[in-house]
């Protein structure tokens, strides 16, 4: 357990450093910094349909990287995002949740569909998976840390970063939503971005 906690702390540090670099570059006035998080990808959704980054266009999306065998972080995050939907009220129709697997071997489309059918998770959540190479590529594009680890009980787990990315309706990165925010705080940040319009770049 201690080793797992250390991995998660290390993951958070890596992501925090990357995001700090992005935000610092924005302050410095370098527009290219806005393109550091996100990018093209080729994956499949829980129905088996091939999708790409255009999936993120047309609404605000909370993009989270995790896996269906995740014992704690992933269900906690998804439950919180479901509560965020409720907090958004009517604006929730313009807000989507996308779970991208860091464990594509076990996370088949059917497994993703079963997992996201949990009524406690966000309504209309989309699950994306693919080949190991595709999963690694999209994780790299979003600066996501993930590492397979063997636990004492013999089960394989995936240590991974816990940040959620808010993307605007143009499919571009707006801000990071760290784990630990309450649903009310997350809804407040999403609402702030929404008020800026579809080209918002901060929250």
Secondary structure, 3 states (H helix, E strand, C coil): CHHHHHHHHHHHHHHHHHHHHHHHHHHCCCHHHHHCCCCCCEEEECCCCEEEHHHHECCEEEEEEECCCCCCHHHHHHHHHHHHHHHHHHHHHHEEEEEEECCCCCCCHHHHHHHHCCCCCCCCCEEEECCHHHHHHHHHHCCCCEEEEECCCCCEEEEECCCEEEECCECCEEEEECCCCCHHHHHHHHHHHHHHCCCCCCC
